Amino acid sequence: MIKNNLVLLSLITIVGIFSSCESKDKGSEASSTGQKSNANTTTETSPLAEKIDSLSLVIAEEPKNIDALIARGNAYIDNKNPAYARADADAAFFLDSTRKDVLLLRGDVNYVLNQTRRSRDMWEKCSALFPKDTECRLRIAELYMAIKDLDNALKFLNEVLDIDERNANALFMKGVVIRDRNQDTTLALQYIQRAIDVRDGNYIEALDMMGTILSWKNDPMAIQYFKNAIALNPNRDDLYLKLGLSYANIEEYNAALEAYEKALQLNPRNDEVHFNIGFINISLQNYDLAIDNFNKAIDLKEMNVRAIYGRAFAYEMRGDVMNAAKDYQTCLGMFPDYEPARIGLERIQRMTKDDNIELP
């Protein structure tokens, strides 16, 4: 019974981690094709502001300078100011509606503003004007991936690969589409690996995705892919989190804990790391430590049903049926259809039925 429940908790761990990672991976897919990222750090603000000021001086002197308008429009997107970026994109479009960089910028601005139809129109016009260009088609494919129209995404990715069979971004994105559209992880891995090979291993998003898919398959090769990704960017706590989970999947708990501790050094507020350390402590029968870790996860994310469930299970394994029942009930209060908590509560009720223990 205990082993079965550990397997259940393990599945909850994997689903939680990789569904949260999935969203990150898809964000990485967007940036890998050149789509403007909304990320902006404190260190970037001052140089961006200086760049915008400098370009503004140029535009004040030369209001029809399309290159300056495009450069400032892109800087405004990076600086999270899409309204100003749109003004520059529209001005550049008015001056020359046939330039590829103008059409790309105008599509990017509308994409940031969630006006995807206008984005598509700009990028389709770009594709028609430049039939051998790949950038515009990649943008359209990315848009279709974002709205889950995987058939059209695949169509445009195939067009890109017809133009350039070694386009790493298209190979990577096609692998993701095949995984989601065809449920074919074997073929998906082949495309993603080709993308990595084209870039001579220097493709962190593809390495991350390879590790993620292999972890789903409980393949220990996931560990090396995450290590390779970390070598390219050692400051991402999510990569250490995934590395730790990959080690935990093969029960190399010391290596997993080492990876988790590194993740916490980079981001002490990562509730997923605390949750996973709690899971390992349950596996090692360190129930008090597990409860402490789950408490830390709950402190960081109050409505953390998986951590509350994990704490309930740790209480149950420690023999504290009252607190276990209370946490299972809390889970069901948050999500009435949460099956693991219902099963846990029924298990407690059976355990206490003959002992005249009144549960909370």
Secondary structure per residue as TSV (DSSP state, phi and psi in degrees):
chain	resnum	aa	ss	phi	psi
A	1	M	-	360.0	-46.1
A	2	I	H	-61.6	-42.9
A	3	K	H	-62.0	-41.8
A	4	N	H	-61.4	-40.0
A	5	N	H	-71.3	-33.1
A	6	L	H	-64.7	-39.0
A	7	V	H	-62.1	-42.1
A	8	L	H	-61.4	-46.3
A	9	L	H	-64.4	-35.8
A	10	S	H	-62.3	-42.4
A	11	L	H	-64.0	-39.7
A	12	I	H	-62.1	-39.5
A	13	T	H	-60.7	-51.2
A	14	I	H	-63.3	-45.9
A	15	V	H	-61.3	-43.5
A	16	G	H	-64.4	-45.5
A	17	I	H	-63.8	-51.2
A	18	F	H	-81.4	-17.3
A	19	S	H	-72.6	-36.2
A	20	S	H	-71.4	-36.4
A	21	C	H	-68.5	-33.7
A	22	E	H	-56.8	-44.0
A	23	S	H	-64.4	-36.2
A	24	K	H	-67.3	-41.5
A	25	D	H	-62.3	-37.3
A	26	K	H	-70.9	-32.6
A	27	G	H	-63.4	-37.6
A	28	S	H	-65.6	-36.6
A	29	E	H	-58.3	-41.8
A	30	A	H	-61.7	-47.9
A	31	S	H	-67.3	-27.8
A	32	S	H	-68.3	-22.6
A	33	T	T	-94.5	2.8
A	34	G	T	100.8	-3.7
A	35	Q	-	-62.8	139.7
A	36	K	-	-67.0	129.1
A	37	S	-	-86.5	148.3
A	38	N	-	-85.0	-4.4
A	39	A	-	-66.4	136.8
A	40	N	-	-153.8	121.6
A	41	T	-	-102.5	167.5
A	42	T	H	-59.8	-38.7
A	43	T	H	-69.1	-22.6
A	44	E	H	-85.1	-20.3
A	45	T	H	-61.8	-49.2
A	46	S	H	-64.3	-49.4
A	47	P	H	-60.7	-38.0
A	48	L	H	-64.0	-44.2
A	49	A	H	-61.3	-41.1
A	50	E	H	-64.9	-40.3
A	51	K	H	-64.0	-43.9
A	52	I	H	-63.9	-43.4
A	53	D	H	-61.1	-43.0
A	54	S	H	-63.6	-44.2
A	55	L	H	-66.7	-34.1
A	56	S	H	-63.1	-37.4
A	57	L	H	-63.7	-41.3
A	58	V	H	-63.3	-45.3
A	59	I	H	-67.8	-33.8
A	60	A	H	-61.9	-36.5
A	61	E	H	-80.5	-35.1
A	62	E	-	-131.4	79.5
A	63	P	T	-62.7	-15.0
A	64	K	T	-103.4	18.8
A	65	N	-	-80.4	97.9
A	66	I	H	-65.1	-39.9
A	67	D	H	-59.1	-42.3
A	68	A	H	-68.3	-39.3
A	69	L	H	-62.6	-42.8
A	70	I	H	-65.8	-44.4
A	71	A	H	-62.1	-42.5
A	72	R	H	-70.3	-37.2
A	73	G	H	-59.8	-44.2
A	74	N	H	-64.8	-37.7
A	75	A	H	-65.5	-38.5
A	76	Y	H	-63.9	-38.2
A	77	I	H	-62.7	-46.9
A	78	D	H	-61.2	-29.0
A	79	N	T	-93.3	13.8
A	80	K	T	59.5	44.2
A	81	N	-	-130.7	68.7
A	82	P	H	-66.8	-26.3
A	83	A	H	-63.9	-45.3
A	84	Y	H	-67.4	-37.3
A	85	A	H	-61.5	-40.5
A	86	R	H	-61.4	-40.9
A	87	A	H	-60.0	-43.5
A	88	D	H	-67.7	-40.4
A	89	A	H	-63.7	-41.9
A	90	D	H	-66.3	-40.2
A	91	A	H	-63.8	-43.1
A	92	A	H	-65.8	-39.2
A	93	F	H	-64.3	-38.4
A	94	F	H	-63.7	-36.9
A	95	L	H	-76.1	-36.8
A	96	D	-	-158.8	104.4
A	97	S	T	-90.3	10.2
A	98	T	T	-114.3	1.1
A	99	R	-	-81.5	136.7
A	100	K	H	-61.3	-45.2
A	101	D	H	-66.3	-29.2
A	102	V	H	-67.9	-46.2
A	103	L	H	-66.5	-38.0
A	104	L	H	-63.1	-46.1
A	105	L	H	-63.0	-44.4
A	106	R	H	-64.0	-37.4
A	107	G	H	-66.3	-41.7
A	108	D	H	-60.6	-43.6
A	109	V	H	-61.4	-46.3
A	110	N	H	-66.9	-32.1
A	111	Y	H	-64.1	-45.6
A	112	V	H	-61.4	-35.4
A	113	L	T	-84.6	7.5
A	114	N	T	63.9	29.4
A	115	Q	-	-106.1	73.7
A	116	T	H	-69.2	-29.1
A	117	R	H	-65.5	-41.6
A	118	R	H	-66.2	-37.5
A	119	S	H	-59.6	-48.6
A	120	R	H	-58.7	-42.7
A	121	D	H	-60.5	-42.5
A	122	M	H	-64.4	-46.0
A	123	W	H	-71.8	-31.3
A	124	E	H	-68.4	-39.1
A	125	K	H	-62.8	-41.8
A	126	C	H	-60.1	-43.9
A	127	S	H	-64.5	-37.4
A	128	A	H	-69.2	-39.0
A	129	L	H	-73.9	-28.5
A	130	F	-	-127.8	77.1
A	131	P	T	-63.0	-19.0
A	132	K	T	-102.3	9.8
A	133	D	-	-90.3	144.2
A	134	T	S	-102.4	-27.5
A	135	E	H	-58.6	-47.5
A	136	C	H	-63.8	-41.4
A	137	R	H	-67.7	-34.8
A	138	L	H	-64.2	-38.9
A	139	R	H	-61.6	-44.2
A	140	I	H	-64.3	-42.9
A	141	A	H	-60.4	-42.7
A	142	E	H	-62.5	-41.1
A	143	L	H	-60.6	-46.6
A	144	Y	H	-64.8	-34.0
A	145	M	H	-63.9	-39.6
A	146	A	H	-64.7	-34.4
A	147	I	T	-97.2	10.7
A	148	K	T	67.0	23.6
A	149	D	-	-91.8	80.2
A	150	L	H	-73.8	-26.1
A	151	D	H	-64.3	-48.2
A	152	N	H	-68.8	-35.2
A	153	A	H	-58.4	-46.8
A	154	L	H	-63.2	-37.5
A	155	K	H	-59.3	-48.2
A	156	F	H	-73.3	-32.7
A	157	L	H	-65.6	-37.8
A	158	N	H	-65.7	-35.8
A	159	E	H	-63.5	-41.5
A	160	V	H	-61.7	-44.6
A	161	L	H	-71.5	-24.4
A	162	D	H	-66.8	-34.0
A	163	I	H	-78.4	-41.9
A	164	D	-	-144.3	97.6
A	165	E	T	-68.1	-13.1
A	166	R	T	-106.9	23.5
A	167	N	-	-74.3	107.8
A	168	A	H	-63.4	-40.1
A	169	N	H	-62.8	-43.0
A	170	A	H	-65.8	-40.2
A	171	L	H	-62.2	-44.7
A	172	F	H	-62.6	-48.8
A	173	M	H	-64.9	-36.2
A	174	K	H	-64.7	-38.2
A	175	G	H	-60.0	-42.4
A	176	V	H	-65.4	-42.7
A	177	V	H	-62.9	-43.3
A	178	I	H	-63.7	-39.2
A	179	R	H	-59.5	-46.0
A	180	D	H	-82.5	-35.4
A	181	R	H	-82.1	-45.5
A	182	N	H	-100.6	-7.5
A	183	Q	-	55.1	36.8
A	184	D	-	-114.1	89.2
A	185	T	H	-72.0	-29.1
A	186	T	H	-63.9	-49.4
A	187	L	H	-68.0	-37.4
A	188	A	H	-58.7	-44.2
A	189	L	H	-62.3	-35.0
A	190	Q	H	-64.2	-43.5
A	191	Y	H	-67.4	-42.5
A	192	I	H	-66.1	-38.0
A	193	Q	H	-65.1	-38.2
A	194	R	H	-62.0	-38.8
A	195	A	H	-62.5	-41.7
A	196	I	H	-63.4	-43.0
A	197	D	H	-64.0	-40.3
A	198	V	H	-60.1	-36.9
A	199	R	T	-90.7	11.6
A	200	D	T	54.9	38.6
A	201	G	T	84.5	-5.9
A	202	N	-	-95.1	65.2
A	203	Y	-	-146.8	86.9
A	204	I	H	-65.5	-37.4
A	205	E	H	-63.8	-40.0
A	206	A	H	-71.5	-39.0
A	207	L	H	-61.1	-42.8
A	208	D	H	-60.8	-46.4
A	209	M	H	-65.8	-39.7
A	210	M	H	-59.5	-46.2
A	211	G	H	-61.0	-41.3
A	212	T	H	-63.6	-47.9
A	213	I	H	-64.5	-43.1
A	214	L	H	-65.2	-33.7
A	215	S	H	-64.6	-39.6
A	216	W	H	-57.2	-35.3
A	217	K	T	-88.5	5.8
A	218	N	T	56.1	35.7
A	219	D	-	-92.9	120.8
A	220	P	T	-63.4	-14.2
A	221	M	T	-61.9	-18.9
A	222	A	H	-56.5	-34.7
A	223	I	H	-58.2	-45.5
A	224	Q	H	-67.2	-36.7
A	225	Y	H	-65.3	-42.1
A	226	F	H	-66.1	-37.7
A	227	K	H	-62.5	-40.4
A	228	N	H	-65.4	-38.4
A	229	A	H	-65.8	-41.1
A	230	I	H	-64.5	-35.8
A	231	A	H	-60.9	-31.5
A	232	L	H	-80.4	-31.6
A	233	N	-	-145.7	91.7
A	234	P	T	-79.1	5.6
A	235	N	T	-109.7	17.2
A	236	R	-	-102.9	110.7
A	237	D	H	-65.3	-28.9
A	238	D	H	-66.5	-31.0
A	239	L	H	-69.8	-39.0
A	240	Y	H	-66.5	-35.8
A	241	L	H	-60.5	-47.1
A	242	K	H	-66.8	-37.7
A	243	L	H	-61.4	-43.2
A	244	G	H	-61.5	-42.0
A	245	L	H	-65.0	-37.4
A	246	S	H	-63.9	-40.2
A	247	Y	H	-65.6	-41.5
A	248	A	H	-63.0	-34.4
A	249	N	H	-59.5	-31.0
A	250	I	T	-105.1	16.5
A	251	E	T	63.2	29.5
A	252	E	-	-93.1	77.6
A	253	Y	H	-71.0	-34.4
A	254	N	H	-64.2	-43.1
A	255	A	H	-65.6	-37.2
A	256	A	H	-63.8	-45.2
A	257	L	H	-63.5	-36.8
A	258	E	H	-62.8	-42.9
A	259	A	H	-65.8	-41.3
A	260	Y	H	-64.0	-40.0
A	261	E	H	-64.3	-37.1
A	262	K	H	-64.7	-39.4
A	263	A	H	-61.4	-40.6
A	264	L	H	-70.2	-30.7
A	265	Q	H	-62.6	-37.8
A	266	L	H	-78.6	-33.3
A	267	N	-	-149.5	90.7
A	268	P	T	-63.7	-15.0
A	269	R	T	-99.2	20.7
A	270	N	-	-83.7	99.5
A	271	D	H	-66.1	-29.3
A	272	E	H	-63.9	-35.1
A	273	V	H	-65.8	-46.7
A	274	H	H	-59.3	-40.7
A	275	F	H	-59.9	-45.5
A	276	N	H	-70.9	-32.7
A	277	I	H	-65.0	-38.7
A	278	G	H	-59.9	-41.9
A	279	F	H	-62.3	-42.8
A	280	I	H	-62.2	-41.2
A	281	N	H	-65.7	-31.2
A	282	I	H	-64.6	-44.9
A	283	S	H	-60.2	-32.8
A	284	L	T	-90.1	4.8
A	285	Q	T	63.4	25.7
A	286	N	-	-93.2	73.9
A	287	Y	H	-69.0	-36.1
A	288	D	H	-64.2	-43.7
A	289	L	H	-64.0	-39.2
A	290	A	H	-60.3	-45.7
A	291	I	H	-60.8	-40.6
A	292	D	H	-62.1	-42.5
A	293	N	H	-66.1	-41.6
A	294	F	H	-65.2	-36.0
A	295	N	H	-60.6	-40.6
A	296	K	H	-64.3	-40.6
A	297	A	H	-63.6	-40.6
A	298	I	H	-69.9	-37.0
A	299	D	H	-60.1	-35.6
A	300	L	H	-81.8	-25.5
A	301	K	-	-146.4	97.7
A	302	E	T	-60.7	-45.0
A	303	M	T	-87.2	51.0
A	304	N	-	-98.3	84.8
A	305	V	H	-64.4	-33.9
A	306	R	H	-67.5	-38.6
A	307	A	H	-69.6	-37.8
A	308	I	H	-65.3	-40.3
A	309	Y	H	-63.8	-43.9
A	310	G	H	-60.1	-41.6
A	311	R	H	-65.0	-39.6
A	312	A	H	-60.1	-43.5
A	313	F	H	-65.7	-38.8
A	314	A	H	-64.9	-42.0
A	315	Y	H	-58.7	-44.2
A	316	E	H	-61.6	-45.8
A	317	M	H	-65.2	-28.2
A	318	R	H	-81.3	-11.9
A	319	G	T	95.0	7.5
A	320	D	-	-92.4	80.1
A	321	V	H	-69.0	-29.9
A	322	M	H	-64.5	-51.1
A	323	N	H	-68.1	-33.1
A	324	A	H	-62.3	-48.3
A	325	A	H	-61.2	-40.9
A	326	K	H	-60.7	-42.8
A	327	D	H	-70.8	-39.0
A	328	Y	H	-60.5	-41.4
A	329	Q	H	-66.3	-35.7
A	330	T	H	-61.8	-43.1
A	331	C	H	-58.4	-45.4
A	332	L	H	-70.2	-28.7
A	333	G	H	-66.7	-34.1
A	334	M	H	-78.3	-44.0
A	335	F	-	-136.3	94.2
A	336	P	T	-57.4	-24.2
A	337	D	T	-96.7	14.9
A	338	Y	-	-75.5	98.7
A	339	E	H	-61.2	-44.0
A	340	P	H	-57.6	-38.7
A	341	A	H	-70.5	-37.4
A	342	R	H	-62.8	-44.1
A	343	I	H	-63.5	-42.0
A	344	G	H	-62.6	-43.7
A	345	L	H	-65.1	-41.2
A	346	E	H	-63.4	-36.4
A	347	R	H	-64.2	-42.7
A	348	I	H	-63.5	-42.0
A	349	Q	H	-62.5	-39.3
A	350	R	H	-66.9	-38.8
A	351	M	H	-64.3	-35.4
A	352	T	H	-100.2	-0.5
A	353	K	G	-58.8	-42.7
A	354	D	G	-91.0	0.6
A	355	D	G	-105.3	5.4
A	356	N	T	53.7	37.0
A	357	I	-	-91.7	125.0
A	358	E	-	-89.2	110.8
A	359	L	-	-75.2	154.2
A	360	P	-	-65.9	360.0
